[in-house]
């Protein structure tokens, strides 16, 4: 497979590897980006995980809680100026209230809002505000109690990152601390049981390959992997992470001291996983030099 400059740039952006290392990784893995990332990690040439999808889309994440149900909705726009627009904020707030009564984003788009669908409401707003907008995502959590938190709030309940935390009992102060922790730490799952087994197995194989580079015997490597996977789980699962409020405790231990269990959580960040393609002269030159 031909290795293009765009492929090299994508791999460099996602791993921080050098240009020649990125090109070699792609060549060794027949252009497979995911395999090239693992190859770079095995050789110690990339960070432990790819960077999160760069935030290129703008807009707001809005949260709302009613009883034991919490919802977070992402509404995107082309520029961050729209997020500061009072009309846009009012529309997002209404959409979020509607979201409390539906199951998913498709149902939300079709739901009624002041006599017309949410999707039509957004379409009409495009004509007024003058920018493309869309309801991109929504997520829900339920529990005995639900606490919400918004990071970089531009108005009540809306900002760049929205977090929901479901607890087994009432403890709003602790729930808010956990929500702030989630906003900062961005765990991949609540616990090991909630992780995709394929993701866990892939990480184990990567760690095995890294360990084999040391030349140690297989028996020693097996023991090394146990410790490395435990560390991996402590980094990416919420309950096993060190609690930002008290790093001497894991989040699970802190919850026990607070007299509750964390039963679910959700985190949405504006534009997460969306990337605008922006070409400039420097990028063109970089491509020519590959």
HELIX and SHEET records of a PDB file:
HELIX    1   1 UNK A    5  UNK A   15  1                                  11    
HELIX    2   2 UNK A   19  UNK A   28  1                                  10    
HELIX    3   3 UNK A   33  UNK A   42  1                                  10    
HELIX    4   4 UNK A   80  UNK A   83  1                                   4    
HELIX    5   5 UNK A   86  UNK A   99  1                                  14    
HELIX    6   6 UNK A  105  UNK A  110  1                                   6    
HELIX    7   7 UNK A  118  UNK A  129  1                                  12    
HELIX    8   8 UNK A  172  UNK A  185  1                                  14    
HELIX    9   9 UNK A  192  UNK A  194  5                                   3    
HELIX   10  10 UNK A  197  UNK A  212  1                                  16    
HELIX   11  11 UNK A  218  UNK A  236  1                                  19    
HELIX   12  12 UNK A  238  UNK A  240  5                                   3    
HELIX   13  13 UNK A  251  UNK A  258  1                                   8    
HELIX   14  14 UNK A  281  UNK A  288  1                                   8    
SHEET    1   A 4 UNK A 133  UNK A 142  0                                        
SHEET    2   A 4 UNK A  69  UNK A  77 -1                                        
SHEET    3   A 4 UNK A  58  UNK A  66 -1                                        
SHEET    4   A 4 UNK A 158  UNK A 159 -1                                        
SHEET    1   B 2 UNK A 112  UNK A 113  0                                        
SHEET    2   B 2 UNK A 116  UNK A 117 -1                                        
SHEET    1   C 3 UNK A 145  UNK A 151  0                                        
SHEET    2   C 3 UNK A 161  UNK A 167 -1                                        
SHEET    3   C 3 UNK A 262  UNK A 269 -1                                        
SHEET    1   D 2 UNK A 242  UNK A 243  0                                        
SHEET    2   D 2 UNK A 246  UNK A 250 -1                                        
END                                                                             
